[in-house]
């Protein structure tokens, strides 16, 4: 009994460790958002988030395990501890910060309308889109923007589980446009299927919706893990690896957040 009491006392005196970097870091990813993340013909995950993630995992001495899922399921999966982080083109917003602890900003991009190549006259204003059907992907900042600025304005908003489904319906003429991350649309235009589409309209802006660039989403209590990731990002910027990765995606309009 005395030994048990001493052991308990010693355990109580030990410092509390808050969520250190796991030996294996499970990262939730929706690979339908090239150039952020997608699957190449060889079945491999590629994209800026994958490149950033691999470097960060190496620097914090964790093995990356990519868990593929729809974007609207990443936050529930994080909170249920099915994954350790979200690295899937997630924008840092005030609304998401209520549920998620974010790393420092990794990069930023813009949002515009994607339409068929023969479409004319559409802009990103409610007046221009009145009577039109616009597709958005569930859980994205694009969906949040459309809900805030276009809902109740005579615009039919259609939600999709992932970007591929939205593009399919645009190709089939079921929607007039999709509200799209410009970088994802630009890389799509390089594919055979993307040649029949284009970006139109003024890039939309709303600091409350689009927040402060993109980062890695973590559980609220994982403060130590955030510190390790932030240090890894800072070191990447110091030694030039960050600039090297960003340069490869510069043509898609991805840039360092200002």
Buried (B, 14 or more C-beta within 10 A) or exposed (E): EEEEEEEEEEEEEEEEEEBEBBEEBBBBBBBBBBBBBBBEEEEEBBBBBBBBBBBBBEBBEBEBEBBEBBBBBBBBBBEEEBBBBBBBBBBBBEEBBEEBBBBBBBBBBBBBBBBBEEBEEBEBBBEBBEEBBBBBBBBBBBBBBBBEBBEEEEBEBBBBBBBBBBBBBBBEEEBBBBBBBBBBBBBBBEEEEBEEBBBBBEBBEBEEBBBBBBBBBBBBEBEEBBBBBBBBBEBBBEEEBBEEBBEEBEEBBBBBBE
